Amino acid sequence: MLDIQEISLTFNEGTPDEKKALQGINLTLNKGDFVTVIGSNGAGKSTLMNVISGSLIPDVGDVFINQNNLTMIPEFKRSKFIGRVFQDPMAGSAPSMTIEENLAMAYARNKKRTLRPGVNKKRRELFQSYLSTLHLGLEDRLTAKVGLLSGGERQALSLLMATFTEPNILLLDEHTAALDPSRAELITKITDEMVEKFHLTTLMVTHNMQQALDLGNRLIMMDKGQIILDVAGEEKAALTVEKLLQEFQRIRGTQMDNDRAILG
Amino acid sequence: MFVPIFQAVESGIIYAIMALGVYLSFRVLDFPDLTVDGSFVTGAGVAAIAIVNDVPTVIATLLAVVAGFIAGSITGILNTKGKINPLLSGILMMTALYSINLRIMGQPNLALLNEDTIFTQIRSFWSALGIDDVLNGMLTSMGLENTPGTWGVLFVMIIVTGLIKLLTDFYLKTEVGLALRATGDNEKMIRSFSANTDTLKIMGLGLSNALVALSGALYAQYGGFADVGMGIGMIVIGLASVIIGEALIGTKSIMRVTLAVIGGAIVYRIVVTIALRQADFLDTGDMKLITSVLVILALVIPKLISGQKEAKRKRRKRAELQNRLNGEAS
């Protein structure tokens, strides 16, 4: 489904600020894989996401989705195959437009946009049925402007918008990090439901180790632009936060220096 | 006083088309597009030179629309493909258009006084209908001495501007229109939903300046001339219309805002007309100053009012707290 080969990317090469963000990354996701990605700040998690989504072009290496090489395809064309939710709850929807208009834009993701009305009766009913699965009452507020929603509601809407057209790949970039714990839990729950419901191949970056352990069937750990740990199936199910930290120390020989990667 | 106001409404409705164009770029795309100062004249110039060369008036007007679209698209290309800052893209295009407009017209000023224009054609058609006599008869019986020469221009312009408003409303709700609005609202987001924001911006600015040029073409035919300097300050007039309209009529829905923009354009013309007629010390040359002052007031006054309200609310809260503390103390 998703195949990443030998991706390297260096920022500010040849200057004192040089940063090797990704160093020879190889990663293959099979259909239906739900992979969680953890790692300290600057490990290259977000850069990897941006390379897959097309907002960054790697120095070398290739990105394949369904055996199609997409490395040089611009972001807006790639997003036909990729659904994405950002960390900032404000980033995934248009605030001055209504809930139904936002869903209509997401609905057009893998279709050609035409001069027909974006919202019609049939679509409205479809949107309502999808919104009701969030259990937030948004199905009764179709014509409310998205800017009026709370951060949690907006992130839930973003998540729905990114998933209901069943993209080949779903990218979640710390999408619960900016929410309070109870909202984050709600979004985590919805994420699990959506991925299950639409059988999505998912890559999720998180700072929350417990979340990375609870969700998905595979876990990778990144450090200094490299994948240093890749566990799946029962081996992953047996992991705990302590074991993860020990594992990091064993591989790297140092403590994980990250105050944000909390134990909770 | 009735006839000048009547004329202000007439020209206000013509300017309203330009204001709708400014609304598209300034509000929908969130792109402060200064091309307007040039593309208004481009529209006027193309229509005027075509009419002088005996092109039928409707076709001359459509040519102006196409010219405006091209001008706007180039600004869009400068910004998206050339990565030039939006304001600077507009300024560059506006400056370039000054020379282009001179080339189009061949001279700084083109008179259409002896030519057939859309409006002379409307007048002759309209006067045969006899509606003017009825309406003016009613005005005379109400005690007005001077009555407008024709109601035809007003009626036709209400229909034309109304149609453009309805088309704009419809367009902004289509799939493409939603993507265009999202480009101005949250560009990163709409790109992650497979919209080509570069193309949308280029097209949006094209449409915006097509409307501006249409307004210029109609204004040249209404006033009977095209002048290379007639577009100076046009962007501020457009902004004044958008801001005044939004403040007076509101921004609840798209349909409401487009109506507000048209209303704002008419109110603006009326205010300027009254200011010039009532205040003897003001000269027609002061119009740009009046416009700028109007925009500044429309921008600042709402903020002052809400600031006052907020301060008052806080004073009240503080007084309540003080009262409660006093009550506890005694």
Interface residues (C-beta under 8 A of the other chain):
Chain A: S53 E75 F76 K77 R78 S79 K80 I82 G83 R84 F86 M90 A91 G92 S93 A94 P95 S96 M97 E101 A104 M105 A106 A108 R109 N110 R113 T114 L115 R116 P117 G118 V119 M161 A162
Chain B: F170 Y171 K173 T174 E175 V176 G177 L178 A179 R181 A182 D185 N186 K188 M189 I190 R191 S192 F193 S194 A195 N196 T197
